[in-house]
Amino acid sequence: MTVCAIEPSVRHDAADEDERGSRPAGCTLTADGAYGARLASAGDSWFPERWTLDGHEPYAVPLPRNQPEEPGTEVQPMGDGRVLIHRVVAGRHAFALLYPTGPGTGELPLGGVECRDETARLRLLPPAPGGERAYALAVGPRTTSVWLVAGGAFGPERLAELPGRCSGGVWLDRTARLLALDREAGGHVKTVVVDLECGEVSPLLQIAAESDDRLLLADHDSGLLIVRSDAPSPGQSRLGWGVLGSTLPVRFPACLRVRDCSVTPFAIQPGQMLTPESCAVALRVDGPRGSWVGVWRPAERRVHHLRAPEGWLAGTGLWTPEGVLRLPYATEAVPCGVARVSPPPAAVPESGVATAPLPEPESTAPPAEHSVPPAEASAQPAEPPAPSAPRPVPLQEAPLGRLVTNQCRLAWPPGSEVRGAG
């Protein structure tokens, strides 16, 4: 067993979207979308379930063990179809791989991490590209450690330790080497990059000196970044976008502010090599009347509000390069299904060249309905919002460290610089 030398956490970061609560998360997908994993319910108990999504018809394989799992248990699909499970028992974090064995479930223990205090937090990071390895983040009040918990040669291994409390977790390359984390230090949150091969930490995103800046999503093909920051509206976080390698500042479209709703991006369309402004971004919109799906592109002035399929595992989905959004759902009639949503195509001007977006008014209207039959879902655009006068916001250029894009490959040449984008 490995001892995790971190101190107990004294408070929770409300902005940490990945924090596990008292109920299981909806579903977790591999980076390529071939497999999914979740905790499924059987009455009042929970058991792991693997979803196979790369065939003609999706199907689920239950992976129960001898006793039900606790609601705080984490599961994550691996690229070979096995499921990583993270259990917490009396402060000990145990990891194992589950796999079907005829009528039963096999389990391969991987070892554990024991923290000094049961209040210390350790959670799985999002699935890494390739699906061969899995990583976890151990957060203390003054330091954060990145652990390799599956795919190593000798059990859990600490790869890097950095000062400050970190949250988030976004992979910036296809080799699972560069990991972006949102680090709280000096009273503010800034995104940094950790090179897991050498342990080097570099700044990635700093829009303003006094702002809290977080990276939410990154696309390997186009370099599109989706960020959340209170730089344009101190005390109020807003969604913005930039591009690795651009010299323009981060922009904060007004259409991404939906009145009385929270908006969380969860997927970026891949395959848009040279046109990040045309990438479709999937949004989870939560409001007083339920949850639905939004689709937005940086080159457009509006969010397309779409009805979510019945039983949608909210916040879970994956784009195809062709622009089809695949949304996993589970109902009593269809316990494992995927709805395919085809939003309106990107608007292209007569010149055939996408132009930079104009200032947008605030979006206020949700879709008329929030559920559709779980089959081919179609776009249900909201009524266009009333126009309002744009207010320019002075922002500093966002220094993003030394990362640059080079035909889908991130490099670290000395003296190069990446900034926010427009």
Disulfide bonds with the S-S distance in Angstrom:
none
